[in-house]
Amino acid sequence: MAAQAVGRRGPARRSWLMRVRAFGGGIIRSSPSRFAILVFATLVLLTTALLSLPLARAGTGTGGTPLYDAFFTAVSTICVTGLTTVDMATHWSPFGNAVIFIGMNIGGMGVLTLASILGFVISRRLGLRAKLIAASDTNPSRAHAGPVSERQAIRLGEVGGLLATVAVSTLAIEAVIMVGMIPSVLAKGYDFGTSLWYSAYYAVSAFTNTGFNPNPEGPVEFFDDYWFQSLMMIAVFLGSLGFPVIFALLRTWSSPRRWSVHVKLTITTTVALWFAGAITFLVLEYDNPRTYGSFGFGKTLYEAFFMSTMTRSGGFATIDMADMYGSSLLVTDMLMFVGGGSASTAGGIKVTTLAVLFLAAYAEARGKPAMEAFGRRIPRDMLRLAVSVVLWGATIVAVSTVIITQITKSPLDFVLFDVISAFATCGLSTGLTESLPPEGKYVMALTMFMGRVGTVTLAAAFAATQKRQLFKRPEERPIVG
């Protein structure tokens, strides 16, 4: 009888696993983008459930965290945004902090990269579909229109190396940053255990571009520590470059000529925006007594570069955003909206999207028939994709801004700032997000989710199956401009 029972359980178990594997494989084959969104939504719900437990909240007899705060924190964690509605340094227990710590790392891996790994677990092998999922994380055109003939950031045969790079580079960079931060935290009088925890938390939060603070004062406590702040900037900068760029730099760091157009555009545009942002903050805020006005030129210049770095999606701040001039808030809005590199821990429309739009405008002004960069021609469908990303992003920001403004009746510049920060998964805030009513927190959480998942992925997920059109309609040109 016992042997028969084991025999019955064996096939039943195998059948159950086969059904789960078949279900997951069916979703991957039908729509990789929808599978990625399903994975991300599941992670958010799981994290919400864990953070809602009384065990996750600090103190005894305080009960669990309200659902809207737990849900908002879960979305902000998995989407590596950094906006908060509770005090991250005091609200959560060690269990809650552990959930958030793990969630930041998982979220930083990216929607489609994570879906690829889970797809690999389900199928026990990285097949063509799973490779397409991971490749689309490095080039949105794959999810939008399938494989293209131009050189990609990561080719299908290199996806296995990309996934290994994601895991190894994440752990290695975070470990190096953590070790470098420990002396600075020890110098503030913390014991070794606390210093180790704070350093690890800051390293993960910086590289994943989340922006959560483990200590009550946040980065302000290290305002005069240039070493600590520099490590934060390096981690945020590397995280915002994107794993395809890190992958390429690790292989061909000494041969820039071998870099793909994607790598060159990402690095060039990122550095240009970094300097432009720093100079702009320096000019606009140098006489503001509430921000940089009381500092010397050297300190003001350094903090301007620090702020420009954090607008990439880092989310750390050493000044109160509400104290900045309106002109500086607007510049920060624009920098946050652009964000970092594709397939990075940063958000926004991505620097390569901005680069394609600029190249299109330049080609049009020069009367050239095609966009060109670094001796390569960029196909016109990249322009259509870039315009779609910008329009979808602007639409999400506009709708969310209108709703939040109607709910809170707050000043438009503050609402717009926090909404763009949510969409771009940046984490900088004027203080508006913390005071939102429950319905406003749900709207902001949805904005973060759509911004992190990506407008291209959302469009591909909800679009109907693409149909081949075997004919062309008559062409007619409308008047533009």
Disulfide bonds with the S-S distance in Angstrom:
none
